[in-house]
Amino acid sequence: MDTMTAAKHMENTGKLYNAADLAAELNVSARVASGYLCNIRLSNKYNTEDDGLPARRVRVLKITGHASSDLWKLALGIKRSAA
């Protein structure tokens, strides 16, 4: 599990998440989920919205950029799968 996987899950569900909710769905600790949420919120790669403090919840609206595997597929002329 990594930040990108967590972000894809969040984007697919379209729900607002706090650390406890994300931890329960991804079967990771709340501490790890909190790290994912922090990375997602602060990175330019992810377009997010949140409902503010206190008890901030985050929603991933869009993921921008390409994963390295997508770049290899592009370089080799392989069609990208629908995300």
Biopython code that builds the backbone (N, CA, C, O; Angstrom):
import numpy as np
from Bio.PDB.StructureBuilder import StructureBuilder

atoms = [
    (1, "MET", "N", (0.850, -1.176, 0.000)),
    (1, "MET", "CA", (0.000, 0.000, 0.000)),
    (1, "MET", "C", (0.895, 1.239, 0.000)),
    (1, "MET", "O", (1.899, 1.297, 0.710)),
    (2, "ASP", "N", (0.517, 2.216, -0.801)),
    (2, "ASP", "CA", (1.251, 3.478, -0.839)),
    (2, "ASP", "C", (0.261, 4.625, -1.016)),
    (2, "ASP", "O", (-0.946, 4.409, -1.122)),
    (3, "THR", "N", (0.782, 5.832, -1.046)),
    (3, "THR", "CA", (-0.068, 7.017, -1.142)),
    (3, "THR", "C", (-0.888, 7.018, -2.424)),
    (3, "THR", "O", (-2.067, 7.370, -2.396)),
    (4, "MET", "N", (-0.293, 6.635, -3.537)),
    (4, "MET", "CA", (-1.008, 6.625, -4.816)),
    (4, "MET", "C", (-2.180, 5.646, -4.776)),
    (4, "MET", "O", (-3.267, 5.961, -5.262)),
    (5, "THR", "N", (-1.971, 4.478, -4.207)),
    (5, "THR", "CA", (-3.041, 3.489, -4.103)),
    (5, "THR", "C", (-4.182, 4.025, -3.242)),
    (5, "THR", "O", (-5.356, 3.864, -3.578)),
    (6, "ALA", "N", (-3.825, 4.661, -2.133)),
    (6, "ALA", "CA", (-4.840, 5.260, -1.262)),
    (6, "ALA", "C", (-5.596, 6.355, -2.005)),
    (6, "ALA", "O", (-6.819, 6.444, -1.901)),
    (7, "ALA", "N", (-4.883, 7.183, -2.747)),
    (7, "ALA", "CA", (-5.519, 8.273, -3.495)),
    (7, "ALA", "C", (-6.456, 7.724, -4.570)),
    (7, "ALA", "O", (-7.543, 8.266, -4.772)),
    (8, "LYS", "N", (-6.052, 6.659, -5.260)),
    (8, "LYS", "CA", (-6.915, 6.058, -6.276)),
    (8, "LYS", "C", (-8.191, 5.521, -5.641)),
    (8, "LYS", "O", (-9.279, 5.674, -6.195)),
    (9, "HIS", "N", (-8.054, 4.891, -4.477)),
    (9, "HIS", "CA", (-9.235, 4.387, -3.770)),
    (9, "HIS", "C", (-10.161, 5.549, -3.410)),
    (9, "HIS", "O", (-11.374, 5.466, -3.603)),
    (10, "MET", "N", (-9.594, 6.611, -2.895)),
    (10, "MET", "CA", (-10.390, 7.774, -2.510)),
    (10, "MET", "C", (-11.065, 8.406, -3.722)),
    (10, "MET", "O", (-12.226, 8.811, -3.646)),
    (11, "GLU", "N", (-10.352, 8.493, -4.830)),
    (11, "GLU", "CA", (-10.924, 9.069, -6.046)),
    (11, "GLU", "C", (-12.073, 8.202, -6.561)),
    (11, "GLU", "O", (-13.103, 8.722, -6.990)),
    (12, "ASN", "N", (-11.895, 6.888, -6.517)),
    (12, "ASN", "CA", (-12.926, 5.977, -7.013)),
    (12, "ASN", "C", (-14.208, 6.040, -6.186)),
    (12, "ASN", "O", (-15.305, 5.961, -6.739)),
    (13, "THR", "N", (-14.079, 6.180, -4.874)),
    (13, "THR", "CA", (-15.270, 6.218, -4.026)),
    (13, "THR", "C", (-15.911, 7.598, -4.006)),
    (13, "THR", "O", (-17.130, 7.711, -3.874)),
    (14, "GLY", "N", (-15.103, 8.650, -4.136)),
    (14, "GLY", "CA", (-15.630, 10.009, -4.129)),
    (14, "GLY", "C", (-16.082, 10.495, -2.763)),
    (14, "GLY", "O", (-16.749, 11.525, -2.664)),
    (15, "LYS", "N", (-15.728, 9.770, -1.707)),
    (15, "LYS", "CA", (-16.160, 10.132, -0.358)),
    (15, "LYS", "C", (-15.126, 11.026, 0.332)),
    (15, "LYS", "O", (-13.957, 11.065, -0.053)),
    (16, "LEU", "N", (-15.586, 11.738, 1.358)),
    (16, "LEU", "CA", (-14.693, 12.471, 2.252)),
    (16, "LEU", "C", (-14.135, 11.486, 3.274)),
    (16, "LEU", "O", (-14.878, 10.665, 3.812)),
    (17, "TYR", "N", (-12.833, 11.559, 3.546)),
    (17, "TYR", "CA", (-12.184, 10.634, 4.471)),
    (17, "TYR", "C", (-11.415, 11.382, 5.547)),
    (17, "TYR", "O", (-10.758, 12.387, 5.279)),
    (18, "ASN", "N", (-11.508, 10.874, 6.767)),
    (18, "ASN", "CA", (-10.553, 11.241, 7.808)),
    (18, "ASN", "C", (-9.655, 10.022, 8.000)),
    (18, "ASN", "O", (-9.864, 8.996, 7.353)),
    (19, "ALA", "N", (-8.669, 10.119, 8.870)),
    (19, "ALA", "CA", (-7.698, 9.034, 9.027)),
    (19, "ALA", "C", (-8.366, 7.738, 9.481)),
    (19, "ALA", "O", (-8.020, 6.662, 8.993)),
    (20, "ALA", "N", (-9.311, 7.830, 10.403)),
    (20, "ALA", "CA", (-9.962, 6.622, 10.917)),
    (20, "ALA", "C", (-10.766, 5.913, 9.829)),
    (20, "ALA", "O", (-10.706, 4.689, 9.714)),
    (21, "ASP", "N", (-11.519, 6.672, 9.031)),
    (21, "ASP", "CA", (-12.321, 6.076, 7.957)),
    (21, "ASP", "C", (-11.438, 5.411, 6.904)),
    (21, "ASP", "O", (-11.706, 4.289, 6.474)),
    (22, "LEU", "N", (-10.380, 6.117, 6.494)),
    (22, "LEU", "CA", (-9.476, 5.569, 5.486)),
    (22, "LEU", "C", (-8.755, 4.334, 6.014)),
    (22, "LEU", "O", (-8.588, 3.355, 5.288)),
    (23, "ALA", "N", (-8.330, 4.375, 7.270)),
    (23, "ALA", "CA", (-7.651, 3.228, 7.877)),
    (23, "ALA", "C", (-8.551, 2.002, 7.878)),
    (23, "ALA", "O", (-8.098, 0.897, 7.578)),
    (24, "ALA", "N", (-9.810, 2.186, 8.209)),
    (24, "ALA", "CA", (-10.747, 1.057, 8.254)),
    (24, "ALA", "C", (-10.958, 0.445, 6.871)),
    (24, "ALA", "O", (-11.009, -0.778, 6.735)),
    (25, "GLU", "N", (-11.080, 1.284, 5.849)),
    (25, "GLU", "CA", (-11.323, 0.769, 4.500)),
    (25, "GLU", "C", (-10.093, 0.123, 3.880)),
    (25, "GLU", "O", (-10.211, -0.838, 3.120)),
    (26, "LEU", "N", (-8.913, 0.645, 4.201)),
    (26, "LEU", "CA", (-7.680, 0.124, 3.594)),
    (26, "LEU", "C", (-6.971, -0.903, 4.466)),
    (26, "LEU", "O", (-5.951, -1.467, 4.068)),
    (27, "ASN", "N", (-7.516, -1.144, 5.660)),
    (27, "ASN", "CA", (-6.923, -2.106, 6.586)),
    (27, "ASN", "C", (-5.480, -1.755, 6.935)),
    (27, "ASN", "O", (-4.595, -2.611, 6.905)),
    (28, "VAL", "N", (-5.258, -0.486, 7.265)),
    (28, "VAL", "CA", (-3.967, -0.002, 7.752)),
    (28, "VAL", "C", (-4.214, 0.720, 9.067)),
    (28, "VAL", "O", (-5.362, 0.942, 9.450)),
    (29, "SER", "N", (-3.143, 1.086, 9.759)),
    (29, "SER", "CA", (-3.313, 1.817, 11.014)),
    (29, "SER", "C", (-3.759, 3.253, 10.731)),
    (29, "SER", "O", (-3.548, 3.771, 9.635)),
    (30, "ALA", "N", (-4.370, 3.880, 11.717)),
    (30, "ALA", "CA", (-4.795, 5.276, 11.573)),
    (30, "ALA", "C", (-3.593, 6.183, 11.365)),
    (30, "ALA", "O", (-3.692, 7.196, 10.673)),
    (31, "ARG", "N", (-2.477, 5.834, 11.949)),
    (31, "ARG", "CA", (-1.258, 6.628, 11.778)),
    (31, "ARG", "C", (-0.782, 6.606, 10.325)),
    (31, "ARG", "O", (-0.407, 7.640, 9.772)),
    (32, "VAL", "N", (-0.799, 5.428, 9.719)),
    (32, "VAL", "CA", (-0.407, 5.302, 8.312)),
    (32, "VAL", "C", (-1.399, 6.059, 7.429)),
    (32, "VAL", "O", (-0.995, 6.783, 6.519)),
    (33, "ALA", "N", (-2.690, 5.895, 7.697)),
    (33, "ALA", "CA", (-3.718, 6.590, 6.916)),
    (33, "ALA", "C", (-3.579, 8.104, 7.051)),
    (33, "ALA", "O", (-3.788, 8.834, 6.083)),
    (34, "SER", "N", (-3.229, 8.576, 8.241)),
    (34, "SER", "CA", (-3.012, 9.998, 8.453)),
    (34, "SER", "C", (-1.864, 10.502, 7.586)),
    (34, "SER", "O", (-1.929, 11.604, 7.041)),
    (35, "GLY", "N", (-0.821, 9.701, 7.462)),
    (35, "GLY", "CA", (0.305, 10.052, 6.594)),
    (35, "GLY", "C", (-0.112, 10.133, 5.134)),
    (35, "GLY", "O", (0.289, 11.049, 4.415)),
    (36, "TYR", "N", (-0.925, 9.163, 4.697)),
    (36, "TYR", "CA", (-1.431, 9.203, 3.316)),
    (36, "TYR", "C", (-2.223, 10.480, 3.071)),
    (36, "TYR", "O", (-2.035, 11.150, 2.055)),
    (37, "LEU", "N", (-3.109, 10.813, 4.005)),
    (37, "LEU", "CA", (-3.928, 12.011, 3.837)),
    (37, "LEU", "C", (-3.076, 13.274, 3.797)),
    (37, "LEU", "O", (-3.348, 14.185, 3.014)),
    (38, "CYS", "N", (-2.059, 13.331, 4.627)),
    (38, "CYS", "CA", (-1.159, 14.489, 4.629)),
    (38, "CYS", "C", (-0.429, 14.595, 3.293)),
    (38, "CYS", "O", (-0.354, 15.676, 2.710)),
    (39, "ASN", "N", (0.109, 13.480, 2.810)),
    (39, "ASN", "CA", (0.811, 13.470, 1.522)),
    (39, "ASN", "C", (-0.120, 13.899, 0.394)),
    (39, "ASN", "O", (0.265, 14.677, -0.479)),
    (40, "ILE", "N", (-1.337, 13.389, 0.418)),
    (40, "ILE", "CA", (-2.305, 13.703, -0.632)),
    (40, "ILE", "C", (-2.678, 15.181, -0.605)),
    (40, "ILE", "O", (-2.737, 15.828, -1.650)),
    (41, "ARG", "N", (-2.927, 15.708, 0.576)),
    (41, "ARG", "CA", (-3.316, 17.124, 0.699)),
    (41, "ARG", "C", (-2.217, 18.073, 0.254)),
    (41, "ARG", "O", (-2.493, 19.099, -0.368)),
    (42, "LEU", "N", (-0.972, 17.737, 0.569)),
    (42, "LEU", "CA", (0.134, 18.666, 0.317)),
    (42, "LEU", "C", (0.778, 18.521, -1.062)),
    (42, "LEU", "O", (1.533, 19.399, -1.481)),
    (43, "SER", "N", (0.496, 17.439, -1.767)),
    (43, "SER", "CA", (1.115, 17.211, -3.068)),
    (43, "SER", "C", (0.334, 17.900, -4.181)),
    (43, "SER", "O", (-0.895, 17.950, -4.148)),
    (44, "ASN", "N", (1.042, 18.420, -5.147)),
    (44, "ASN", "CA", (0.409, 19.036, -6.321)),
    (44, "ASN", "C", (-0.154, 17.988, -7.277)),
    (44, "ASN", "O", (-0.906, 18.323, -8.192)),
    (45, "LYS", "N", (0.204, 16.731, -7.069)),
    (45, "LYS", "CA", (-0.245, 15.650, -7.933)),
    (45, "LYS", "C", (-1.734, 15.365, -7.773)),
    (45, "LYS", "O", (-2.374, 14.842, -8.686)),
    (46, "TYR", "N", (-2.283, 15.710, -6.610)),
    (46, "TYR", "CA", (-3.669, 15.383, -6.302)),
    (46, "TYR", "C", (-4.500, 16.660, -6.155)),
    (46, "TYR", "O", (-4.120, 17.582, -5.434)),
    (47, "ASN", "N", (-5.637, 16.696, -6.848)),
    (47, "ASN", "CA", (-6.586, 17.789, -6.702)),
    (47, "ASN", "C", (-7.584, 17.352, -5.640)),
    (47, "ASN", "O", (-8.316, 16.381, -5.833)),
    (48, "THR", "N", (-7.614, 18.076, -4.499)),
    (48, "THR", "CA", (-8.434, 17.663, -3.370)),
    (48, "THR", "C", (-9.326, 18.789, -2.895)),
    (48, "THR", "O", (-9.130, 19.953, -3.244)),
    (49, "GLU", "N", (-10.308, 18.421, -2.093)),
    (49, "GLU", "CA", (-11.071, 19.396, -1.335)),
    (49, "GLU", "C", (-11.206, 18.846, 0.071)),
    (49, "GLU", "O", (-11.176, 17.633, 0.282)),
    (50, "ASP", "N", (-11.354, 19.747, 1.033)),
    (50, "ASP", "CA", (-11.563, 19.293, 2.410)),
    (50, "ASP", "C", (-12.613, 20.169, 3.071)),
    (50, "ASP", "O", (-12.960, 21.240, 2.573)),
    (51, "ASP", "N", (-13.110, 19.691, 4.205)),
    (51, "ASP", "CA", (-14.164, 20.436, 4.895)),
    (51, "ASP", "C", (-13.623, 21.246, 6.060)),
    (51, "ASP", "O", (-14.387, 21.676, 6.925)),
    (52, "GLY", "N", (-12.328, 21.455, 6.092)),
    (52, "GLY", "CA", (-11.716, 22.350, 7.071)),
    (52, "GLY", "C", (-11.536, 21.752, 8.450)),
    (52, "GLY", "O", (-11.918, 20.614, 8.726)),
    (53, "LEU", "N", (-10.945, 22.556, 9.295)),
    (53, "LEU", "CA", (-10.686, 22.133, 10.667)),
    (53, "LEU", "C", (-11.869, 22.503, 11.542)),
    (53, "LEU", "O", (-12.609, 23.403, 11.146)),
    (54, "PRO", "N", (-12.113, 21.913, 12.660)),
    (54, "PRO", "CA", (-11.438, 20.733, 13.190)),
    (54, "PRO", "C", (-11.948, 19.455, 12.512)),
    (54, "PRO", "O", (-12.942, 19.477, 11.786)),
    (55, "ALA", "N", (-11.270, 18.379, 12.755)),
    (55, "ALA", "CA", (-11.632, 17.060, 12.201)),
    (55, "ALA", "C", (-11.734, 17.107, 10.676)),
    (55, "ALA", "O", (-12.755, 16.736, 10.097)),
    (56, "ARG", "N", (-10.667, 17.565, 10.043)),
    (56, "ARG", "CA", (-10.633, 17.703, 8.591)),
    (56, "ARG", "C", (-10.873, 16.359, 7.912)),
    (56, "ARG", "O", (-10.322, 15.332, 8.309)),
    (57, "ARG", "N", (-11.700, 16.392, 6.889)),
    (57, "ARG", "CA", (-11.905, 15.242, 6.015)),
    (57, "ARG", "C", (-11.517, 15.666, 4.606)),
    (57, "ARG", "O", (-11.749, 16.808, 4.212)),
    (58, "VAL", "N", (-10.929, 14.751, 3.850)),
    (58, "VAL", "CA", (-10.359, 15.058, 2.534)),
    (58, "VAL", "C", (-11.033, 14.205, 1.474)),
    (58, "VAL", "O", (-11.317, 13.028, 1.697)),
    (59, "ARG", "N", (-11.289, 14.815, 0.303)),
    (59, "ARG", "CA", (-11.813, 14.096, -0.867)),
    (59, "ARG", "C", (-10.842, 14.311, -2.017)),
    (59, "ARG", "O", (-10.413, 15.438, -2.263)),
    (60, "VAL", "N", (-10.491, 13.242, -2.726)),
    (60, "VAL", "CA", (-9.649, 13.347, -3.921)),
    (60, "VAL", "C", (-10.571, 13.549, -5.120)),
    (60, "VAL", "O", (-11.411, 12.702, -5.422)),
    (61, "LEU", "N", (-10.403, 14.676, -5.792)),
    (61, "LEU", "CA", (-11.220, 14.989, -6.966)),
    (61, "LEU", "C", (-10.584, 14.457, -8.239)),
    (61, "LEU", "O", (-11.269, 13.945, -9.125)),
    (62, "LYS", "N", (-9.254, 14.588, -8.320)),
    (62, "LYS", "CA", (-8.558, 14.184, -9.541)),
    (62, "LYS", "C", (-7.094, 13.915, -9.222)),
    (62, "LYS", "O", (-6.488, 14.595, -8.393)),
    (63, "ILE", "N", (-6.545, 12.928, -9.883)),
    (63, "ILE", "CA", (-5.121, 12.629, -9.768)),
    (63, "ILE", "C", (-4.476, 13.032, -11.089)),
    (63, "ILE", "O", (-4.889, 12.571, -12.153)),
    (64, "THR", "N", (-3.465, 13.890, -11.018)),
    (64, "THR", "CA", (-2.781, 14.336, -12.230)),
    (64, "THR", "C", (-1.418, 13.671, -12.316)),
    (64, "THR", "O", (-0.914, 13.141, -11.326)),
    (65, "GLY", "N", (-0.823, 13.701, -13.505)),
    (65, "GLY", "CA", (0.493, 13.105, -13.687)),
    (65, "GLY", "C", (0.388, 11.646, -14.059)),
    (65, "GLY", "O", (-0.702, 11.077, -14.111)),
    (66, "HIS", "N", (1.529, 11.049, -14.317)),
    (66, "HIS", "CA", (1.594, 9.644, -14.725)),
    (66, "HIS", "C", (2.452, 8.867, -13.750)),
    (66, "HIS", "O", (3.474, 9.355, -13.267)),
    (67, "ALA", "N", (2.028, 7.671, -13.473)),
    (67, "ALA", "CA", (2.881, 6.763, -12.712)),
    (67, "ALA", "C", (3.992, 6.288, -13.640)),
    (67, "ALA", "O", (3.834, 6.329, -14.860)),
    (68, "SER", "N", (5.104, 5.842, -13.086)),
    (68, "SER", "CA", (6.232, 5.433, -13.923)),
    (68, "SER", "C", (5.844, 4.284, -14.848)),
    (68, "SER", "O", (6.339, 4.217, -15.973)),
    (69, "SER", "N", (4.972, 3.377, -14.405)),
    (69, "SER", "CA", (4.549, 2.278, -15.273)),
    (69, "SER", "C", (3.775, 2.805, -16.470)),
    (69, "SER", "O", (3.879, 2.252, -17.565)),
    (70, "ASP", "N", (2.986, 3.882, -16.275)),
    (70, "ASP", "CA", (2.274, 4.487, -17.387)),
    (70, "ASP", "C", (3.239, 5.103, -18.388)),
    (70, "ASP", "O", (2.996, 5.055, -19.594)),
    (71, "LEU", "N", (4.322, 5.679, -17.903)),
    (71, "LEU", "CA", (5.313, 6.260, -18.804)),
    (71, "LEU", "C", (6.004, 5.187, -19.636)),
    (71, "LEU", "O", (6.284, 5.396, -20.817)),
    (72, "TRP", "N", (6.278, 4.038, -19.022)),
    (72, "TRP", "CA", (6.868, 2.925, -19.779)),
    (72, "TRP", "C", (5.903, 2.461, -20.862)),
    (72, "TRP", "O", (6.319, 2.212, -21.993)),
    (73, "LYS", "N", (4.632, 2.343, -20.534)),
    (73, "LYS", "CA", (3.632, 1.931, -21.518)),
    (73, "LYS", "C", (3.560, 2.939, -22.652)),
    (73, "LYS", "O", (3.447, 2.559, -23.817)),
    (74, "LEU", "N", (3.624, 4.226, -22.317)),
    (74, "LEU", "CA", (3.595, 5.269, -23.331)),
    (74, "LEU", "C", (4.814, 5.162, -24.242)),
    (74, "LEU", "O", (4.696, 5.270, -25.463)),
    (75, "ALA", "N", (5.980, 4.950, -23.644)),
    (75, "ALA", "CA", (7.214, 4.850, -24.422)),
    (75, "ALA", "C", (7.208, 3.625, -25.335)),
    (75, "ALA", "O", (7.766, 3.662, -26.431)),
    (76, "LEU", "N", (6.581, 2.546, -24.885)),
    (76, "LEU", "CA", (6.545, 1.314, -25.669)),
    (76, "LEU", "C", (5.373, 1.265, -26.639)),
    (76, "LEU", "O", (5.240, 0.311, -27.406)),
    (77, "GLY", "N", (4.525, 2.285, -26.609)),
    (77, "GLY", "CA", (3.394, 2.356, -27.518)),
    (77, "GLY", "C", (2.221, 1.489, -27.113)),
    (77, "GLY", "O", (1.387, 1.143, -27.950)),
    (78, "ILE", "N", (2.145, 1.134, -25.841)),
    (78, "ILE", "CA", (1.044, 0.323, -25.339)),
    (78, "ILE", "C", (-0.057, 1.266, -24.866)),
    (78, "ILE", "O", (0.212, 2.250, -24.177)),
    (79, "LYS", "N", (-1.304, 0.959, -25.241)),
    (79, "LYS", "CA", (-2.421, 1.803, -24.843)),
    (79, "LYS", "C", (-2.581, 1.757, -23.322)),
    (79, "LYS", "O", (-2.425, 0.705, -22.702)),
    (80, "ARG", "N", (-2.894, 2.913, -22.734)),
    (80, "ARG", "CA", (-3.164, 2.979, -21.299)),
    (80, "ARG", "C", (-4.522, 2.371, -21.017)),
    (80, "ARG", "O", (-5.464, 2.533, -21.792)),
    (81, "SER", "N", (-4.609, 1.679, -19.916)),
    (81, "SER", "CA", (-5.901, 1.140, -19.498)),
    (81, "SER", "C", (-6.753, 2.262, -18.944)),
    (81, "SER", "O", (-6.223, 3.254, -18.443)),
    (82, "ALA", "N", (-8.069, 2.120, -19.026)),
    (82, "ALA", "CA", (-8.972, 3.131, -18.476)),
    (82, "ALA", "C", (-8.878, 3.102, -16.963)),
    (82, "ALA", "O", (-8.950, 2.037, -16.350)),
    (83, "ALA", "N", (-8.716, 4.289, -16.354)),
    (83, "ALA", "CA", (-8.566, 4.362, -14.895)),
    (83, "ALA", "C", (-9.878, 4.578, -14.215)),
    (83, "ALA", "O", (-9.931, 4.663, -12.988)),
]
sb = StructureBuilder()
sb.init_structure("model")
sb.init_model(0)
sb.init_chain("A")
sb.init_seg("    ")
for serial, (resi, resn, name, xyz) in enumerate(atoms, 1):
    if name == "N":
        sb.init_residue(resn, " ", resi, " ")
    sb.init_atom(name, np.array(xyz, "f"), 0.0, 1.0, " ", f" {name:<3s}", serial, name[0])
structure = sb.get_structure()
